[in-house]
């Protein structure tokens, strides 16, 4: 009898475990949505499979004088025709590269696996100079005037003179013991400032000339008992619109700040590593579960949200005419209506494995994927 009771008890435990496992697994499964493209809204202008496989966020194309500059991990630097994607020039600089490019009038800047910032001639791919970094950098350098700015993996920001590689300044703050690998955290704005997201939920406005902080503010305060619980990093590029800054954190908040006073205008509980985009009225963001949100820019009020593609690993959203465009890890290009969030189009592409920050250019959006494709989506 005792054995029968024990067997019955074990059977109940097994069934309970099975049901819990099924429920848990069903919660994290992507929502399946068939391909849709009414009236041919979405189409590729061109798609080239010319790059080596690379980390999805690090290699962001740059559009410069109607040409596209990009790079890959095997040391190849490309200049592509913007209209059809054909290769105008290709250099191999004999380095394993970790980031995409920054571009000046005559120079291309990249970082390598030996923790160097490299200055490469646009004309022939020759090395002009190299500068040693305190640690590797997987985030594309940014250039303005005679300065190139780099962020390293230990969250230091460094500025170098583009002509000779001389170090101008370093901005560094203590980092938490555990941080998230970040590829898109800062924005050079005009001649005067750099807007930079930092580990621990800190946002800083930095003087471009001196490297000193004009102000710093915590968008979200790390909470929890463990280092993992306290992960509250800003790992997306802040967006400046007039005098208003929009930013979001992983495991924290989405917020709007006044750029002059650094006062928080509004904030909402939110978690993202995928960036955000804005139009004249709203802020659009994709959270960690791939739910698409639309907030009012001035008040932070939720306008709409769409969970049709929940758990589908959506990438950074971008404005695309009357729509919001985002590409998921399976290569589907998705369009959501800006006014009501309705999923309008979902079209398969070869852009798989995760994509870089989408770059808007004229009638299209240029996107590079981790599996070696670069494409222009027609608007």
N, C-alpha and C positions, 0 to 999 in steps of 0.2 A: 504493500500500500504506500509505504514511504517512498519507494522508487517511482511509483506512478505519480505521486504528488510532485516529486522532484522533476520528473520528465515534463509534467504539465507546466510547472513553473518555468523551466528552461524554454519550453515551446513558446510561452507567452512573452518571455524576454526576447527571444529570437524574432517573433512577429513584430513586437514593438520596435526593436532595433531596425528591422527591415523597413517598417513604415516610416520611421523617423529619417532613415537614410534616403528613402525615395523622395520624401517631402523636401529634405535638404537639397538633394541633387536637382530637383525640379525648380527650386528657387534660383539656382545659379545658371540654369540653362538659358541660352539666348532665345529670345522670342523670334520664331520663324516668320519671316515676311517674304512673300514671293516678289520676284522682279516686277516692277511697274514703271512705265514711262509714257504717260498719256501725251499724245501730240508731239512726241519726240523732244520733250523739253531738254533732256540731257543727252549730250553727245561729246565724243572726244575729238578735239581738233587734230591732235596727234599723240602718239604713245611710242616711246623708244625704250628698248631693253638693252641699254648700253653700259650700265653701271654694275659694279660688284655689289654683293649684298652688304648692307650696312645697318647700324643701329638706327631705328626709325626716326628719332627726333633730332639727331645731331646734324644731318646733312640737309640744310635748307637752301634751295636755289635762290639766287639773286638775279633780278632783272636790272640790267644796266645798259642804257643806250640801245634799246631794242634787241639786246642779246641776253641770253641766260647763262650765268656762270654757276657751276656746281662742281662737286668732287665726290670721290668714293674712298673706301678704306684702303684700296690697293695703290694709292698715291696718284691716281689719275685726276687731273683737273680739266674740265670741259668748258668750252665756249660754244653755245648752241644757237642756231637761228631760231628766233622766237616764233616765226610764222609756221615752221614745219618740223622743228626739232633736229634738223640735220647738224652734224658736227662741223663747226667752223675751224676750231683749233682744239687740240688735245695734247696735254703735256703729262708725262709721268715723272714725278720728282724723286722717285726712289725712296719714299717714306711710307710707313703705314699711318694713314691719316685718321684722326678721331673726330674731326668736325668739318662742317661745311665752310663756306667761304665768306670773307668780308672783302669788299672791293673798293679801291680808290681809282683815280683816273688812269693810272698806269701799273697798278699793283694788285695782286691777289693775296689774301692772308688766310692761312689755315693753321691747324695745330696737329702735332703728331704724337705717336705713342711714347716718345722719349721726353715728353713734357717741354717741347719747344714751340714757340710761335714762329712761323715761317713767313717771310716776305718774298713773294715770287713774282717775277716779271710777267706782265700780261703779253709781252711781245714774243718771248721765246721760252718761257718757263724756267729761266735761270734763277738761282737763289740769290736774292739781294742781301739779306741778312737773316739771322735767327736770334731769338731771345729766349733764354732759359726761364721757364715758369716754375713756381714752387711745387706744383703738382700738375698732373695731366688736365687737359681741358676738353670736354666733349660738347661744348657750346660754341656755335659759330661766332667769330670775332665780329665786332661792329665798328664801322669807320665813319668819322665825320671830320672834315677839314684835314688837319695834319695829325690827327690822333686816331689810334686804333685801341679799342677796349676789349679785354678778354676776361672771362670768368673761369676760374679753375674749380676742380672738383671739391676743394676744401672751402669753397664759397668766397675766395678772395677775388676782388676786382682789381685789374691792373691796366694802366694806360701807358702806351708807348708812342714815341714819335714815329710816324710812318716812314720818314726818310732814312733814319739811321738806327732805329730800334732802341733808342735810349729810353729807359724807364722814367716816366714822368711822375706817377704817383701810385700808391697802393691803398685800397680800402679793405679793411678786414675787421670783423667782429668775432668774438668767441662763438663757436658753433656747438649745438647739442651733441652728445655722444653718437647719436644715430640720426642720419639725414637721408633724404631721398636723392637718387641720381637725377640730376636736373639738366635739361638741354635748352631751356627757353625762358630765362628768368629776368633779363634786363633789357632796357630800351634806351639808346642814346637819343636825346631829344634836343634838336637844335645845336647851337654852339656852346650852351651853358650848362646843361644838366644831364645826368644819367639817372633813370628811375630803375631801382633794382630790388627784386624780391630776394629774401634771405631765409635760411633755415630758422625754425622756431617761430615762424609767422611774422617776421619783421619786414617792413617796407622802408626803403631809404631813398631820399632824394639827394643826390651827390653832385657837388660842384665839379664841372668838367675840367676846370683849370687846376684846381688844387687837390681834388680827391677827398675833400672833407665833406661830412654830411651837413646838408642844410637843415634837414630834419629827419627823424626816424620815428616810426610808429608801429606798434604791434597790431596787426589786423586780427589775429586770434592768439589767445594765450594757451600754450601747451598745457594739457591736463592729463592726469592718469598716474597709475602706480609704476608703470614700467617705461623704459625708453621707447618701446614700440607704441605704447598708448599715447605718448607725448609727441609723436610725429605730427607736426603742424607746419610743414614747410610751404613757402611760396615757390612753386616750381612752374609757374606760368608767367608769361610776359605781361606786366601791367599795361593798361591802356589809358592814354591821356586823351581827353576830349575837352577842349577849351580849358577851363580851370578845374575840371573834375577828373579824378583818377578812378579807374575801376580795376579791381584785383580780386583774386580768390586764392584760398589756401587748400592744401590737402588736409582733410580731417579738421576743418575749422569753419571758415566764414567766406562769404562773398560780400564785398563791401564797396562803397563809394566814399572818396575822401576829397576834401578841398585841397588843391595843390599848394595854395598859399599858406594856409594855416595848419595843414595836415589833420584837421578835425574830421572825424568820421561822420559823414552825412547820413548814411544808413548801412546796416549790415544784416545778413541773414545767415543762419546755420547752413553750411554747404561744404562739400568736399569734392575737389577736382584736381586732376593733373593734366587736363586737356586744353586749357586756355579758354578765352572768351572773346566775343566780338560785339560790336555795338553798331547801331544806326542812329538816326536823328532822335529817336524816342526811347529805344529799349536796349537792354543788355541781354545777350544770349549766351548761355553756358551749358556745357554737358557735364553732368556729375559723374562720380566714380562708377555708378551703375548704368551709365549710358542713357540716362533720362535727360531729355532736352528741356531746358527752362528758359522762359522769357520774363524778365523783370523790367518794371518801369525805371528809367534812368534817374529820375528825380526823387522818387519816393521809395524805390525798392519793392513796390507792391508786385506780387506775382500776377502776370498777365495770363500766361498759360504754361502748361507743361505737357510733354508727350513721352509716354513710356512704351510706345509700340516696338522700339528696338532695344529695350532694356537688356543689359548683359551682352550686347553685340560689339562691345569694344569700339565705340565711336571715337573718331579723332577730333582734333580742334575744329570748331565751327568757323565758318567764314560767310560774310554777306555775298549773295549770288543773285543779283537782280532783286526780285520780290521774294526770294527764298533764303533759307539758311542751308548751306552745303556742308556735309561732313562725310568723311570716308572711313569705313570700319576696317578691322584687321583682315577680314575676308575679301576685301577689295570692292565691296559694294559702295557706290556713290549714292548718297541719300540727300534728298531735298525736302525741307519742311517749309510750309508757308509762313512768312514772317508775321502775318496778321493774326492767325489762329493756331499755328503749330501743326496743322494737318500734314501728314506724310504724303507728299505729292508724287515723288519719283524715287525709284530704287533700282539702280542699274549695275550689273556686274562689270568689273574691270580687272586688269592685271595688277593693280596697285595693292599688293598683298603684304601682310606682315606688319602693318602699321605705317603711317605716313608722317612726313615732316609737316611743319607749319605751312598751310596753303598760302601762296603768294598771289595776290590779285594783280592782274595786268591787263589793262584795256578791256577786251571782250572776253577774257578768260581767266582761269585760275591754274597756276602751275603747281604741281605736286610731285614730290619724289617719295618713293616707297622703299621699304627695307629690303625688298627682293630684287632691287636693281632697276626698277622702271622709273622713268620720269615722263610725265604727261601734261598736256594742257587741255583743260575741260572748257568747252565752248559755252559762252554765256549768251 
